[in-house]
Amino acid sequence: MSNACDPRNRPGFVQGDLAAYLHEPAGVTEAADDLRLVLLAVFSTMLIVAAVFGVVLVAA
């Protein structure tokens, strides 16, 4: 870890406080991330439905 990234160099550092070593929150997700998540969910659902349909066809 470089000296500039050391949490001890941050203003308000308290010795023994582990919160200083945690990463900053990522913030608000972008619209592209939300769209990617929705498309992944739809694609996963379609694959599950196709797999179940295939098993039913093979078993019949």
Secondary structure, 3 states (H helix, E strand, C coil): CCCCCCHHHCCCCCCCCHHHHCCCCCCCCCHHHHHHHHHHHHHHHHHHHHHHHHHHHHHC
